[in-house]
Structures are given as structure tokens and as C-alpha cells.
Amino acid sequence: MATTDWDELKPKPRPTSAIGDDLTTLSIAELEARIKAFEAEIERTRAEIAVKRSRQSAADQLFKS
């Protein structure tokens, strides 16, 4: 009977890019992909800010009345 390696069943972590990472080892394609990923994250963050501002505005209007 074969044994299961439970570590193999875990989802593989996605590679992450962080502000301040060493860029010298990355290729041009990797740098461009990094920019694209950061731009997508900026848009996602801006959308969440808009949602929160809308909710805050609605709450402010509710409690002003």
C-alpha cells in the first residue's frame, strides 16, 4: 500500500513580489510582469478604498439625520 505525502497535497504557495525586493537578478520579462502585478494590485486597492469611502459616506449621512 502506498503512503500519501501530505505535503504534496498542500497548495503550492504563489510566488510573491514585495516592495524592496532585490531586482538585480530579474530579467526584463520578470520585471515587466512584476510591474503588471503591482499595477493590478494598485487598482484592486483603489477599488477597495472606493467601496470603503462609499460605506463611510452612507454611514455619515445616516448618523447626521
mmCIF file of the N, C-alpha and C atoms, coordinates in Angstrom:
data_MODEL
# 
_entry.id   MODEL 
# 
loop_
_atom_site.group_PDB 
_atom_site.id 
_atom_site.type_symbol 
_atom_site.label_atom_id 
_atom_site.label_alt_id 
_atom_site.label_comp_id 
_atom_site.label_asym_id 
_atom_site.label_entity_id 
_atom_site.label_seq_id 
_atom_site.pdbx_PDB_ins_code 
_atom_site.Cartn_x 
_atom_site.Cartn_y 
_atom_site.Cartn_z 
_atom_site.occupancy 
_atom_site.B_iso_or_equiv 
_atom_site.pdbx_formal_charge 
_atom_site.auth_seq_id 
_atom_site.auth_comp_id 
_atom_site.auth_asym_id 
_atom_site.auth_atom_id 
_atom_site.pdbx_PDB_model_num 
ATOM 1   N N  . MET A 1 1  ? 0.845   -1.179 0.000   1.00 0.00 ? 1  MET A N  1 
ATOM 2   C CA . MET A 1 1  ? 0.000   0.000  0.000   1.00 0.00 ? 1  MET A CA 1 
ATOM 3   C C  . MET A 1 1  ? 0.890   1.241  0.000   1.00 0.00 ? 1  MET A C  1 
ATOM 4   N N  . ALA A 1 2  ? 0.596   2.165  -0.875  1.00 0.00 ? 2  ALA A N  1 
ATOM 5   C CA . ALA A 1 2  ? 1.390   3.388  -0.989  1.00 0.00 ? 2  ALA A CA 1 
ATOM 6   C C  . ALA A 1 2  ? 0.992   4.367  0.101   1.00 0.00 ? 2  ALA A C  1 
ATOM 7   N N  . THR A 1 3  ? 1.975   5.079  0.582   1.00 0.00 ? 3  THR A N  1 
ATOM 8   C CA . THR A 1 3  ? 1.685   6.106  1.588   1.00 0.00 ? 3  THR A CA 1 
ATOM 9   C C  . THR A 1 3  ? 1.527   7.446  0.892   1.00 0.00 ? 3  THR A C  1 
ATOM 10  N N  . THR A 1 4  ? 0.738   8.314  1.524   1.00 0.00 ? 4  THR A N  1 
ATOM 11  C CA . THR A 1 4  ? 0.495   9.632  0.953   1.00 0.00 ? 4  THR A CA 1 
ATOM 12  C C  . THR A 1 4  ? 1.429   10.636 1.586   1.00 0.00 ? 4  THR A C  1 
ATOM 13  N N  . ASP A 1 5  ? 2.095   11.407 0.754   1.00 0.00 ? 5  ASP A N  1 
ATOM 14  C CA . ASP A 1 5  ? 2.914   12.507 1.250   1.00 0.00 ? 5  ASP A CA 1 
ATOM 15  C C  . ASP A 1 5  ? 2.008   13.727 1.331   1.00 0.00 ? 5  ASP A C  1 
ATOM 16  N N  . TRP A 1 6  ? 1.576   14.046 2.521   1.00 0.00 ? 6  TRP A N  1 
ATOM 17  C CA . TRP A 1 6  ? 0.597   15.112 2.713   1.00 0.00 ? 6  TRP A CA 1 
ATOM 18  C C  . TRP A 1 6  ? 1.124   16.466 2.260   1.00 0.00 ? 6  TRP A C  1 
ATOM 19  N N  . ASP A 1 7  ? 2.421   16.664 2.299   1.00 0.00 ? 7  ASP A N  1 
ATOM 20  C CA . ASP A 1 7  ? 2.991   17.929 1.834   1.00 0.00 ? 7  ASP A CA 1 
ATOM 21  C C  . ASP A 1 7  ? 2.750   18.136 0.339   1.00 0.00 ? 7  ASP A C  1 
ATOM 22  N N  . GLU A 1 8  ? 2.695   17.047 -0.406  1.00 0.00 ? 8  GLU A N  1 
ATOM 23  C CA . GLU A 1 8  ? 2.448   17.156 -1.847  1.00 0.00 ? 8  GLU A CA 1 
ATOM 24  C C  . GLU A 1 8  ? 1.017   17.571 -2.147  1.00 0.00 ? 8  GLU A C  1 
ATOM 25  N N  . LEU A 1 9  ? 0.101   17.344 -1.224  1.00 0.00 ? 9  LEU A N  1 
ATOM 26  C CA . LEU A 1 9  ? -1.294  17.694 -1.434  1.00 0.00 ? 9  LEU A CA 1 
ATOM 27  C C  . LEU A 1 9  ? -1.600  19.147 -1.085  1.00 0.00 ? 9  LEU A C  1 
ATOM 28  N N  . LYS A 1 10 ? -0.707  19.785 -0.352  1.00 0.00 ? 10 LYS A N  1 
ATOM 29  C CA . LYS A 1 10 ? -0.908  21.187 0.001   1.00 0.00 ? 10 LYS A CA 1 
ATOM 30  C C  . LYS A 1 10 ? -0.788  22.056 -1.241  1.00 0.00 ? 10 LYS A C  1 
ATOM 31  N N  . PRO A 1 11 ? -1.606  23.115 -1.326  1.00 0.00 ? 11 PRO A N  1 
ATOM 32  C CA . PRO A 1 11 ? -1.436  24.033 -2.462  1.00 0.00 ? 11 PRO A CA 1 
ATOM 33  C C  . PRO A 1 11 ? -0.049  24.667 -2.423  1.00 0.00 ? 11 PRO A C  1 
ATOM 34  N N  . LYS A 1 12 ? 0.515   24.796 -3.589  1.00 0.00 ? 12 LYS A N  1 
ATOM 35  C CA . LYS A 1 12 ? 1.828   25.423 -3.684  1.00 0.00 ? 12 LYS A CA 1 
ATOM 36  C C  . LYS A 1 12 ? 1.671   26.930 -3.477  1.00 0.00 ? 12 LYS A C  1 
ATOM 37  N N  . PRO A 1 13 ? 2.547   27.528 -2.671  1.00 0.00 ? 13 PRO A N  1 
ATOM 38  C CA . PRO A 1 13 ? 2.438   28.980 -2.472  1.00 0.00 ? 13 PRO A CA 1 
ATOM 39  C C  . PRO A 1 13 ? 2.751   29.719 -3.766  1.00 0.00 ? 13 PRO A C  1 
ATOM 40  N N  . ARG A 1 14 ? 1.983   30.776 -4.000  1.00 0.00 ? 14 ARG A N  1 
ATOM 41  C CA . ARG A 1 14 ? 2.231   31.588 -5.187  1.00 0.00 ? 14 ARG A CA 1 
ATOM 42  C C  . ARG A 1 14 ? 3.474   32.424 -4.954  1.00 0.00 ? 14 ARG A C  1 
ATOM 43  N N  . PRO A 1 15 ? 4.274   32.597 -5.990  1.00 0.00 ? 15 PRO A N  1 
ATOM 44  C CA . PRO A 1 15 ? 5.421   33.479 -5.826  1.00 0.00 ? 15 PRO A CA 1 
ATOM 45  C C  . PRO A 1 15 ? 4.925   34.891 -5.532  1.00 0.00 ? 15 PRO A C  1 
ATOM 46  N N  . THR A 1 16 ? 5.581   35.532 -4.619  1.00 0.00 ? 16 THR A N  1 
ATOM 47  C CA . THR A 1 16 ? 5.162   36.879 -4.258  1.00 0.00 ? 16 THR A CA 1 
ATOM 48  C C  . THR A 1 16 ? 6.267   37.874 -4.565  1.00 0.00 ? 16 THR A C  1 
ATOM 49  N N  . SER A 1 17 ? 5.851   39.064 -4.846  1.00 0.00 ? 17 SER A N  1 
ATOM 50  C CA . SER A 1 17 ? 6.774   40.171 -5.029  1.00 0.00 ? 17 SER A CA 1 
ATOM 51  C C  . SER A 1 17 ? 6.488   41.161 -3.926  1.00 0.00 ? 17 SER A C  1 
ATOM 52  N N  . ALA A 1 18 ? 7.519   41.652 -3.347  1.00 0.00 ? 18 ALA A N  1 
ATOM 53  C CA . ALA A 1 18 ? 7.347   42.621 -2.280  1.00 0.00 ? 18 ALA A CA 1 
ATOM 54  C C  . ALA A 1 18 ? 8.146   43.872 -2.602  1.00 0.00 ? 18 ALA A C  1 
ATOM 55  N N  . ILE A 1 19 ? 7.656   44.965 -2.102  1.00 0.00 ? 19 ILE A N  1 
ATOM 56  C CA . ILE A 1 19 ? 8.382   46.220 -2.252  1.00 0.00 ? 19 ILE A CA 1 
ATOM 57  C C  . ILE A 1 19 ? 9.731   46.054 -1.568  1.00 0.00 ? 19 ILE A C  1 
ATOM 58  N N  . GLY A 1 20 ? 10.764  46.463 -2.233  1.00 0.00 ? 20 GLY A N  1 
ATOM 59  C CA . GLY A 1 20 ? 12.108  46.370 -1.663  1.00 0.00 ? 20 GLY A CA 1 
ATOM 60  C C  . GLY A 1 20 ? 12.873  45.120 -2.046  1.00 0.00 ? 20 GLY A C  1 
ATOM 61  N N  . ASP A 1 21 ? 12.226  44.213 -2.794  1.00 0.00 ? 21 ASP A N  1 
ATOM 62  C CA . ASP A 1 21 ? 12.932  43.005 -3.248  1.00 0.00 ? 21 ASP A CA 1 
ATOM 63  C C  . ASP A 1 21 ? 14.131  43.387 -4.110  1.00 0.00 ? 21 ASP A C  1 
ATOM 64  N N  . ASP A 1 22 ? 15.134  42.527 -4.113  1.00 0.00 ? 22 ASP A N  1 
ATOM 65  C CA . ASP A 1 22 ? 16.298  42.711 -4.974  1.00 0.00 ? 22 ASP A CA 1 
ATOM 66  C C  . ASP A 1 22 ? 15.861  42.505 -6.420  1.00 0.00 ? 22 ASP A C  1 
ATOM 67  N N  . LEU A 1 23 ? 16.081  43.486 -7.253  1.00 0.00 ? 23 LEU A N  1 
ATOM 68  C CA . LEU A 1 23 ? 15.651  43.416 -8.651  1.00 0.00 ? 23 LEU A CA 1 
ATOM 69  C C  . LEU A 1 23 ? 16.769  43.018 -9.603  1.00 0.00 ? 23 LEU A C  1 
ATOM 70  N N  . THR A 1 24 ? 17.994  42.994 -9.115  1.00 0.00 ? 24 THR A N  1 
ATOM 71  C CA . THR A 1 24 ? 19.144  42.789 -9.994  1.00 0.00 ? 24 THR A CA 1 
ATOM 72  C C  . THR A 1 24 ? 19.164  41.414 -10.653 1.00 0.00 ? 24 THR A C  1 
ATOM 73  N N  . THR A 1 25 ? 18.520  40.432 -10.059 1.00 0.00 ? 25 THR A N  1 
ATOM 74  C CA . THR A 1 25 ? 18.562  39.081 -10.620 1.00 0.00 ? 25 THR A CA 1 
ATOM 75  C C  . THR A 1 25 ? 17.398  38.801 -11.564 1.00 0.00 ? 25 THR A C  1 
ATOM 76  N N  . LEU A 1 26 ? 16.471  39.750 -11.702 1.00 0.00 ? 26 LEU A N  1 
ATOM 77  C CA . LEU A 1 26 ? 15.288  39.527 -12.532 1.00 0.00 ? 26 LEU A CA 1 
ATOM 78  C C  . LEU A 1 26 ? 15.538  39.935 -13.978 1.00 0.00 ? 26 LEU A C  1 
ATOM 79  N N  . SER A 1 27 ? 14.923  39.193 -14.884 1.00 0.00 ? 27 SER A N  1 
ATOM 80  C CA . SER A 1 27 ? 15.027  39.518 -16.310 1.00 0.00 ? 27 SER A CA 1 
ATOM 81  C C  . SER A 1 27 ? 14.073  40.669 -16.632 1.00 0.00 ? 27 SER A C  1 
ATOM 82  N N  . ILE A 1 28 ? 14.198  41.197 -17.826 1.00 0.00 ? 28 ILE A N  1 
ATOM 83  C CA . ILE A 1 28 ? 13.295  42.265 -18.269 1.00 0.00 ? 28 ILE A CA 1 
ATOM 84  C C  . ILE A 1 28 ? 11.854  41.763 -18.243 1.00 0.00 ? 28 ILE A C  1 
ATOM 85  N N  . ALA A 1 29 ? 11.614  40.552 -18.724 1.00 0.00 ? 29 ALA A N  1 
ATOM 86  C CA . ALA A 1 29 ? 10.260  39.992 -18.735 1.00 0.00 ? 29 ALA A CA 1 
ATOM 87  C C  . ALA A 1 29 ? 9.721   39.857 -17.305 1.00 0.00 ? 29 ALA A C  1 
ATOM 88  N N  . GLU A 1 30 ? 10.569  39.418 -16.388 1.00 0.00 ? 30 GLU A N  1 
ATOM 89  C CA . GLU A 1 30 ? 10.144  39.284 -14.992 1.00 0.00 ? 30 GLU A CA 1 
ATOM 90  C C  . GLU A 1 30 ? 9.848   40.650 -14.377 1.00 0.00 ? 30 GLU A C  1 
ATOM 91  N N  . LEU A 1 31 ? 10.653  41.644 -14.717 1.00 0.00 ? 31 LEU A N  1 
ATOM 92  C CA . LEU A 1 31 ? 10.419  42.999 -14.207 1.00 0.00 ? 31 LEU A CA 1 
ATOM 93  C C  . LEU A 1 31 ? 9.113   43.564 -14.760 1.00 0.00 ? 31 LEU A C  1 
ATOM 94  N N  . GLU A 1 32 ? 8.852   43.320 -16.038 1.00 0.00 ? 32 GLU A N  1 
ATOM 95  C CA . GLU A 1 32 ? 7.601   43.787 -16.636 1.00 0.00 ? 32 GLU A CA 1 
ATOM 96  C C  . GLU A 1 32 ? 6.406   43.080 -16.016 1.00 0.00 ? 32 GLU A C  1 
ATOM 97  N N  . ALA A 1 33 ? 6.532   41.788 -15.759 1.00 0.00 ? 33 ALA A N  1 
ATOM 98  C CA . ALA A 1 33 ? 5.452   41.040 -15.103 1.00 0.00 ? 33 ALA A CA 1 
ATOM 99  C C  . ALA A 1 33 ? 5.229   41.562 -13.685 1.00 0.00 ? 33 ALA A C  1 
ATOM 100 N N  . ARG A 1 34 ? 6.297   41.914 -13.025 1.00 0.00 ? 34 ARG A N  1 
ATOM 101 C CA . ARG A 1 34 ? 6.213   42.470 -11.670 1.00 0.00 ? 34 ARG A CA 1 
ATOM 102 C C  . ARG A 1 34 ? 5.452   43.791 -11.689 1.00 0.00 ? 34 ARG A C  1 
ATOM 103 N N  . ILE A 1 35 ? 5.770   44.644 -12.659 1.00 0.00 ? 35 ILE A N  1 
ATOM 104 C CA . ILE A 1 35 ? 5.071   45.922 -12.791 1.00 0.00 ? 35 ILE A CA 1 
ATOM 105 C C  . ILE A 1 35 ? 3.587   45.677 -13.034 1.00 0.00 ? 35 ILE A C  1 
ATOM 106 N N  . LYS A 1 36 ? 3.272   44.747 -13.926 1.00 0.00 ? 36 LYS A N  1 
ATOM 107 C CA . LYS A 1 36 ? 1.878   44.434 -14.243 1.00 0.00 ? 36 LYS A CA 1 
ATOM 108 C C  . LYS A 1 36 ? 1.143   43.939 -13.000 1.00 0.00 ? 36 LYS A C  1 
ATOM 109 N N  . ALA A 1 37 ? 1.784   43.093 -12.221 1.00 0.00 ? 37 ALA A N  1 
ATOM 110 C CA . ALA A 1 37 ? 1.163   42.579 -10.996 1.00 0.00 ? 37 ALA A CA 1 
ATOM 111 C C  . ALA A 1 37 ? 0.944   43.695 -9.982  1.00 0.00 ? 37 ALA A C  1 
ATOM 112 N N  . PHE A 1 38 ? 1.929   44.580 -9.826  1.00 0.00 ? 38 PHE A N  1 
ATOM 113 C CA . PHE A 1 38 ? 1.772   45.693 -8.890  1.00 0.00 ? 38 PHE A CA 1 
ATOM 114 C C  . PHE A 1 38 ? 0.687   46.658 -9.362  1.00 0.00 ? 38 PHE A C  1 
ATOM 115 N N  . GLU A 1 39 ? 0.595   46.905 -10.669 1.00 0.00 ? 39 GLU A N  1 
ATOM 116 C CA . GLU A 1 39 ? -0.461  47.782 -11.189 1.00 0.00 ? 39 GLU A CA 1 
ATOM 117 C C  . GLU A 1 39 ? -1.837  47.186 -10.925 1.00 0.00 ? 39 GLU A C  1 
ATOM 118 N N  . ALA A 1 40 ? -1.977  45.879 -11.097 1.00 0.00 ? 40 ALA A N  1 
ATOM 119 C CA . ALA A 1 40 ? -3.250  45.215 -10.806 1.00 0.00 ? 40 ALA A CA 1 
ATOM 120 C C  . ALA A 1 40 ? -3.586  45.325 -9.326  1.00 0.00 ? 40 ALA A C  1 
ATOM 121 N N  . GLU A 1 41 ? -2.589  45.186 -8.487  1.00 0.00 ? 41 GLU A N  1 
ATOM 122 C CA . GLU A 1 41 ? -2.809  45.302 -7.041  1.00 0.00 ? 41 GLU A CA 1 
ATOM 123 C C  . GLU A 1 41 ? -3.185  46.730 -6.657  1.00 0.00 ? 41 GLU A C  1 
ATOM 124 N N  . ILE A 1 42 ? -2.585  47.704 -7.309  1.00 0.00 ? 42 ILE A N  1 
ATOM 125 C CA . ILE A 1 42 ? -2.940  49.110 -7.057  1.00 0.00 ? 42 ILE A CA 1 
ATOM 126 C C  . ILE A 1 42 ? -4.400  49.348 -7.422  1.00 0.00 ? 42 ILE A C  1 
ATOM 127 N N  . GLU A 1 43 ? -4.827  48.842 -8.556  1.00 0.00 ? 43 GLU A N  1 
ATOM 128 C CA . GLU A 1 43 ? -6.230  49.009 -8.974  1.00 0.00 ? 43 GLU A CA 1 
ATOM 129 C C  . GLU A 1 43 ? -7.170  48.311 -8.003  1.00 0.00 ? 43 GLU A C  1 
ATOM 130 N N  . ARG A 1 44 ? -6.807  47.128 -7.556  1.00 0.00 ? 44 ARG A N  1 
ATOM 131 C CA . ARG A 1 44 ? -7.628  46.389 -6.593  1.00 0.00 ? 44 ARG A CA 1 
ATOM 132 C C  . ARG A 1 44 ? -7.731  47.167 -5.285  1.00 0.00 ? 44 ARG A C  1 
ATOM 133 N N  . THR A 1 45 ? -6.632  47.749 -4.876  1.00 0.00 ? 45 THR A N  1 
ATOM 134 C CA . THR A 1 45 ? -6.606  48.541 -3.646  1.00 0.00 ? 45 THR A CA 1 
ATOM 135 C C  . THR A 1 45 ? -7.441  49.801 -3.802  1.00 0.00 ? 45 THR A C  1 
ATOM 136 N N  . ARG A 1 46 ? -7.333  50.470 -4.932  1.00 0.00 ? 46 ARG A N  1 
ATOM 137 C CA . ARG A 1 46 ? -8.140  51.678 -5.183  1.00 0.00 ? 46 ARG A CA 1 
ATOM 138 C C  . ARG A 1 46 ? -9.626  51.352 -5.180  1.00 0.00 ? 46 ARG A C  1 
ATOM 139 N N  . ALA A 1 47 ? -9.998  50.218 -5.748  1.00 0.00 ? 47 ALA A N  1 
ATOM 140 C CA . ALA A 1 47 ? -11.402 49.816 -5.757  1.00 0.00 ? 47 ALA A CA 1 
ATOM 141 C C  . ALA A 1 47 ? -11.902 49.580 -4.333  1.00 0.00 ? 47 ALA A C  1 
ATOM 142 N N  . GLU A 1 48 ? -11.101 48.980 -3.504  1.00 0.00 ? 48 GLU A N  1 
ATOM 143 C CA . GLU A 1 48 ? -11.498 48.741 -2.116  1.00 0.00 ? 48 GLU A CA 1 
ATOM 144 C C  . GLU A 1 48 ? -11.615 50.057 -1.348  1.00 0.00 ? 48 GLU A C  1 
ATOM 145 N N  . ILE A 1 49 ? -10.725 50.992 -1.618  1.00 0.00 ? 49 ILE A N  1 
ATOM 146 C CA . ILE A 1 49 ? -10.821 52.321 -0.996  1.00 0.00 ? 49 ILE A CA 1 
ATOM 147 C C  . ILE A 1 49 ? -12.132 52.980 -1.394  1.00 0.00 ? 49 ILE A C  1 
ATOM 148 N N  . ALA A 1 50 ? -12.502 52.881 -2.664  1.00 0.00 ? 50 ALA A N  1 
ATOM 149 C CA . ALA A 1 50 ? -13.755 53.480 -3.137  1.00 0.00 ? 50 ALA A CA 1 
ATOM 150 C C  . ALA A 1 50 ? -14.954 52.860 -2.419  1.00 0.00 ? 50 ALA A C  1 
ATOM 151 N N  . VAL A 1 51 ? -14.954 51.549 -2.252  1.00 0.00 ? 51 VAL A N  1 
ATOM 152 C CA . VAL A 1 51 ? -16.042 50.871 -1.540  1.00 0.00 ? 51 VAL A CA 1 
ATOM 153 C C  . VAL A 1 51 ? -16.120 51.373 -0.103  1.00 0.00 ? 51 VAL A C  1 
ATOM 154 N N  . LYS A 1 52 ? -14.982 51.453 0.553   1.00 0.00 ? 52 LYS A N  1 
ATOM 155 C CA . LYS A 1 52 ? -14.962 51.887 1.950   1.00 0.00 ? 52 LYS A CA 1 
ATOM 156 C C  . LYS A 1 52 ? -15.384 53.350 2.086   1.00 0.00 ? 52 LYS A C  1 
ATOM 157 N N  . ARG A 1 53 ? -14.984 54.194 1.156   1.00 0.00 ? 53 ARG A N  1 
ATOM 158 C CA . ARG A 1 53 ? -15.406 55.598 1.199   1.00 0.00 ? 53 ARG A CA 1 
ATOM 159 C C  . ARG A 1 53 ? -16.911 55.713 1.008   1.00 0.00 ? 53 ARG A C  1 
ATOM 160 N N  . SER A 1 54 ? -17.455 54.908 0.111   1.00 0.00 ? 54 SER A N  1 
ATOM 161 C CA . SER A 1 54 ? -18.891 54.916 -0.127  1.00 0.00 ? 54 SER A CA 1 
ATOM 162 C C  . SER A 1 54 ? -19.645 54.491 1.133   1.00 0.00 ? 54 SER A C  1 
ATOM 163 N N  . ARG A 1 55 ? -19.181 53.437 1.764   1.00 0.00 ? 55 ARG A N  1 
ATOM 164 C CA . ARG A 1 55 ? -19.817 52.971 3.003   1.00 0.00 ? 55 ARG A CA 1 
ATOM 165 C C  . ARG A 1 55 ? -19.694 54.017 4.107   1.00 0.00 ? 55 ARG A C  1 
ATOM 166 N N  . GLN A 1 56 ? -18.532 54.637 4.191   1.00 0.00 ? 56 GLN A N  1 
ATOM 167 C CA . GLN A 1 56 ? -18.328 55.663 5.209   1.00 0.00 ? 56 GLN A CA 1 
ATOM 168 C C  . GLN A 1 56 ? -19.264 56.843 4.970   1.00 0.00 ? 56 GLN A C  1 
ATOM 169 N N  . SER A 1 57 ? -19.412 57.247 3.717   1.00 0.00 ? 57 SER A N  1 
ATOM 170 C CA . SER A 1 57 ? -20.295 58.351 3.365   1.00 0.00 ? 57 SER A CA 1 
ATOM 171 C C  . SER A 1 57 ? -21.739 58.018 3.723   1.00 0.00 ? 57 SER A C  1 
ATOM 172 N N  . ALA A 1 58 ? -22.154 56.795 3.410   1.00 0.00 ? 58 ALA A N  1 
ATOM 173 C CA . ALA A 1 58 ? -23.516 56.370 3.736   1.00 0.00 ? 58 ALA A CA 1 
ATOM 174 C C  . ALA A 1 58 ? -23.740 56.370 5.244   1.00 0.00 ? 58 ALA A C  1 
ATOM 175 N N  . ALA A 1 59 ? -22.754 55.904 5.992   1.00 0.00 ? 59 ALA A N  1 
ATOM 176 C CA . ALA A 1 59 ? -22.870 55.880 7.456   1.00 0.00 ? 59 ALA A CA 1 
ATOM 177 C C  . ALA A 1 59 ? -22.906 57.308 8.005   1.00 0.00 ? 59 ALA A C  1 
ATOM 178 N N  . ASP A 1 60 ? -22.091 58.191 7.453   1.00 0.00 ? 60 ASP A N  1 
ATOM 179 C CA . ASP A 1 60 ? -22.093 59.591 7.899   1.00 0.00 ? 60 ASP A CA 1 
ATOM 180 C C  . ASP A 1 60 ? -23.451 60.227 7.661   1.00 0.00 ? 60 ASP A C  1 
ATOM 181 N N  . GLN A 1 61 ? -24.061 59.948 6.501   1.00 0.00 ? 61 GLN A N  1 
ATOM 182 C CA . GLN A 1 61 ? -25.374 60.507 6.192   1.00 0.00 ? 61 GLN A CA 1 
ATOM 183 C C  . GLN A 1 61 ? -26.444 59.952 7.125   1.00 0.00 ? 61 GLN A C  1 
ATOM 184 N N  . LEU A 1 62 ? -26.349 58.685 7.439   1.00 0.00 ? 62 LEU A N  1 
ATOM 185 C CA . LEU A 1 62 ? -27.319 58.046 8.319   1.00 0.00 ? 62 LEU A CA 1 
ATOM 186 C C  . LEU A 1 62 ? -27.276 58.671 9.713   1.00 0.00 ? 62 LEU A C  1 
ATOM 187 N N  . PHE A 1 63 ? -26.096 58.917 10.228  1.00 0.00 ? 63 PHE A N  1 
ATOM 188 C CA . PHE A 1 63 ? -25.975 59.412 11.594  1.00 0.00 ? 63 PHE A CA 1 
ATOM 189 C C  . PHE A 1 63 ? -26.094 60.923 11.687  1.00 0.00 ? 63 PHE A C  1 
ATOM 190 N N  . LYS A 1 64 ? -26.064 61.637 10.567  1.00 0.00 ? 64 LYS A N  1 
ATOM 191 C CA . LYS A 1 64 ? -26.276 63.085 10.576  1.00 0.00 ? 64 LYS A CA 1 
ATOM 192 C C  . LYS A 1 64 ? -27.747 63.411 10.737  1.00 0.00 ? 64 LYS A C  1 
ATOM 193 N N  . SER A 1 65 ? -28.592 62.509 10.282  1.00 0.00 ? 65 SER A N  1 
ATOM 194 C CA . SER A 1 65 ? -30.044 62.774 10.303  1.00 0.00 ? 65 SER A CA 1 
ATOM 195 C C  . SER A 1 65 ? -30.617 62.668 11.689  1.00 0.00 ? 65 SER A C  1 
# 
